[in-house]
Amino acid sequence: MVVFNGLLKIKICEALDLKPTAWSLRHAGGPKTQTFLLDTYIALNVDDSRVGQTSTKQKTNSPAWNDEFVTEVHDGRKIELSVFHDAPIGYDDFVANCIIQFEDLLQNGSRHFEDWIDLEPEGKVYIVIDLSGSSSEARGIQSKGSWEWKCWKWFSDSAAEGYNDTAFAICLDQADRGTHVVLLTVNGEQVSGKYRPP
């Protein structure tokens, strides 16, 4: 998997054909459900970090924002855009979302992207993305089921306690034959161990 390091500039321009979910319509009654207008905003995340959110556009299912965001990205894998209805009472209602992989943006060698992106379950959003920085293969991070392990260079050559060394071998950085520390998460519980490549 390719990761991105550098500056991300993204302009969230507009959306079309947004539709309220059944949950959004829980307080609407009668014929209003056919013409229900949303008060929408988009929340922008890079991986698991919130970058920001657009302004809220009132009573429209085809909002135009033209809001821009700039953020520094470290080992970025994906951009997530989530559309919400600004509910007057309680939590805001999910409307639609999309995920854009940095790997897909970088595969044609361009650092500029401008196009419509389909949203799930309904609608589409027009965005402009500019990337300034570098990309590389993700190093030492693999995921398999509920197991996740990460490797960093370390000074110890002791084996990981209580875990099979071959389970850690997949996360070795082939370019670096130094020692590594392995942080292993099993079912959400973090366990640390140390492993030295052969």
N, C-alpha and C positions, 0 to 999 in steps of 0.2 A: 504494500500500500504506500502511495506517495503522500508525504506530508509537506505543508507549506510553512515557511518562516519568513516573516516580513510584514509589510503594510497592506492591509485590506481596505479598499475604498468601495463602498456599495451605495448605490442610489436606488431606493425603492420608489418607483414611479407611480404605478397605478395597478388596479386589479379590475377584472371583469368577471361577470357571471357568478358572483358569490351568492350562495344560497344558505339560508338559516338551517341549522340542523333541527331535528325533532326536539332536542333539548332546549334550543333557543326559543322554540315556539310554545314552551310549556305554559307560559302566562298569557299567550295570545289566544283569542277566542273567535269563533265564527269565521266570516269571510276574510278577516284580516290576515289569516295565515297565508293566503294566496299572494298578498301584496306586502308582506312584512319587510320593512326596510331595516337594515343593520346599521349600528354605530360601530364602525370597524377601525381597528388599528392592527399593526403587524409588530410582533415581538421578534427581534433578531438575536440569534444565538450563534456562537462559533464553538463547536463541540459542546461542552456543558456549561459554557460561560455566557451570561447575558451581556450583549453589547449595547442594546438599547431598544427603544420602540418608537414607532412613528406617532405622529399626532392622531387623534381620533377624528374620523370623518362621520358626520351625523347623517342618518337617514338616507343611505345610499348603498346599493349592492354593486356599484362600479366606482369605488372611491379613487381619487387621485391624491397622492401624498407629496411626491417629489422631495422626500426627506433623504438626507445624506448622512452616512456614518463612516467614520475612519477609526480603525483600531489596529494595534500591533498584535500579530498572531505568532504563537510559538507552537511548532509541531501540530499545526491545524490539519484536521481531517475533513471536516464538513461544516457547512453553513446551513442553519435551519431557519426558515421563515414560517411563523405561525400566526394565522389570522384569528383575531378574537372579536367578539361583539361585547362592547362596553355595557354590561348589564347594570341597570339602575339599582338593583338590589342583589346582594350576595356576590359570589364569584363571577368573573367574566366568562362568557360562553365561548368555547372553542368552535371555530367555523371551518377552517381548512389549514393545511400546511404543506410544505415541500422541504426536501433535503437535497442540497447540492454538494457533491463531493469535490474537494479541491483537486483530486486526481483527474476528474472529468474536465474541470476547467483548464488544467495545465497540459492535457494530453496532446493538443494540437500545436503547442509551442507558443500560443498567444497569451498575453497577460491582460487582455481586454475581452469582456463578454457583455453582450447586450442583446436581450431577447425576452420572449415570453416563456414562462415556466408554468407547467401545469400544476395545479394544486389538487390535493386529495382531501375530501371526496369530490369537490366541485370547484370550478373557477380556474383562473390563471392570473399570474402577476408578472408585470414587466419590470425588469431590473437591469441595472448597469453595474458591472463589477470591474475594477482595475486592481491588479496585483503588482506590488513592487517588492521583490525579495528573491528568495531561492526555494527550490524544492528538492527533496531527496527521498529515498526509500525510508520508510519507517524502520528504525533500528531497535531490535531487541524487544518488540512488543508483539505478542501473539495472544489470541484468545481462542479458547476451545470450551464450549459449553459454559459451565459456571466457573471454570478456571481462568485466571488471567495472571500472567507473570511478566515482569519488566526487569531488564538488566541494566546496570550501570557499572562503570569501571570502579574497582575497589582494591583495597590493599591486602585482602585476606585470601588464602587459598584453602580454607577449611571447607569441608563439604556441607551441604545443606542438611540440617538435622531433621530426621523424620520423613524425608521425601526422597524419592528415587532420582538420582542424578540425571538419568536419561530423560525425565520429564522436563528438566530445565534446558536440555541441550538445544531444543528448538529455538530458544531465544538468544543464542550466542551471536555476537557480532563477528562475522567471518573476517572482517578487515582488522580486527584488533584481537590479538592473542594474549592480551593481558588478563588480569583477573576481573571478575565481575561480582557484584552483589545482586542477588535476586530477591525481589519482593513479590511474594506469591499471595494472591487472594483466592480463597476457596469459599464459595457460597457467601461472599461478602465479608469474610473474616480475613484480615490481613495477617500473613505469617512471613517473617523475613528469614532468609537463609543465604548462605554464601556458596558460590560455585566457581571453580577455576576451569577454564577450557583445557582440553587435553593437549 
